[in-house]
């Protein structure tokens, strides 16, 4: 029986797949060659998860892989109607990024509360300017998105003494429904978005939403860039409707040198790095190899995406029906 073909939509550095030697024939392609290679593949590894190549190539002629794995938490860049309607199983990298992203959010909360951006700026100016910081313990946060990333952020902020309200699509147990978001956000010191990009979350953070916030509030987005109407956030910051914001994700990436976002007062810009810690690519490769071994042995795959919803539904009873809105 011929070895299954694993096609890798590659990026530099390439994944280490040496453990598949003798179990699979690994082929690599760039975005330009993907359409021609797809019919030959049993499995597609989307290593270049920032590419739109899968969404563009999938509707073409020929056979398609029975399993697609993306080395990312989000799947919005590869889903297209034809893939959604197919029998192809889609999996993601759930389990790799939750803790690092939560640590990054906690770091931002502490940096904002202790006014570290101003301290660094004053140091460069050699200016001694005493100020008072904010106590994090006892402050209020709203985490929008009740998936694994949002829940890990909630756990870590609880450890800092923050009172956290977690918001998902529907209310259950310790999770608020989306209908509670407005009243909760209006009282929050921190609003943190960890939503996937779906029809319900596209542009959900807009002028109306930012108008609800306290002037002392900060907004942090580690979910998906297109969930924020960036021009509305800029306007809200310029009008001082909120005290500050941090964006790690953007509607268009990488952020161009001429983007106005670089110069907005009170806005911290980072290059989509909240989940990337030393060795993260190795962990992604190891995760895929372990999943491949399950697949090759006929076992059930973990991290199966509900293609209609656009994310991996939770299996625990306390978070079932993780909505197609905040997740």
Secondary structure, 3 states (H helix, E strand, C coil): CCCEEEEEECCCCCCCCHHHCCCEEEEEECHHHHHHHHCCCCEEEECCCCCCHHHHHCCCCCCCCCEEEECCCCCCCCCCHHHHHCCCEEECCCCCCHHHHHHHHHHHHHHHHCCHHHHHHHHHCCCCCCCCCCCCCCCEEEEECCCHHHHHHHHHHHHCCCEEEEECCCCECCEECHHHHHHHHHCCCEEEECCCCCCCCCCCECHHHHCCCCCCCEEEECCCHHHECHHHHHHHHHCCCCCEEEECCCCCCCCCCCCHHHHCCCEEECCCCCCCCCCHHHHHHHHHHHHHHHHHCCCCCCCECECCCCECCCCCHHHCCCCCCCC
